Amino acid sequence: MKIFIDFFPLFLFFLAFKLAGIYVATAVAIASSFLQVAWYRYRHGRFETMYLIQLAVIGVFGGLTLALHNDTFIRWKPTILYWTFAAVFLGSQMTGRKTAAEHLLDKQISLPARIWKIYNLSWALFFLLMGILNLYFAFFYGLQHSKAVRLETWVNMKVWGSLALTFVFAAAQALFLSKHMDQPQAEAQKEE
């Protein structure tokens, strides 16, 4: 169920774009992000930080898109969001306390500090690269095509391409973690 809630605004954005264009899709993304935050708060009695960050970014960049009737702002939004996440992950890496990844997952899994740092850094780099990829598709890919075709290509990449890349990267990360989650058990067995 959480994965549906995580991607709810993205799917509604895509559907609205296909039916009514970028400006309606932007308004739908803002409204659905607000609903996402409200639903989570109602359901869990607290706010989800990731949803709040997404709402803030879509609120600002989507709001500028609608107010100025300029889709440049909404095309920047994924990059700003990815780079915000990258900054959070990198910042947590440098504080010397728990990494962002560890804050998110330490109740589910136990890993050595060195592995948490590697895992955290890999997500920071992934978000950094995803931001660059978004910029490429938003502003530089297919310049020989019409603006409508380029916008359609960007939306398709933003929704389906980024979703696929995220799932592939998350699967690779799960494999990486699985190698290190067994170590504490193996070390405990050696000590016996």
Buried (B, 14 or more C-beta within 10 A) or exposed (E): EEEEBBBBBBEBBBEBBEEEEBBBBBBBBBBBBBBBBEBBBEEEEEEBEBBBBBBBBBBBBBBBBBEEEEBEBBBBBBBBBBBBBBBBBBEBBEEEEBBBBBBBBEEEBEBEEEBBBBBBBBBBEBBBBBBEBBBEBBBEBEEEEEEEEBBBBBBBBBBEBBBEBBEEBEEEBEEBBEEBBEEEEEEEEEEE
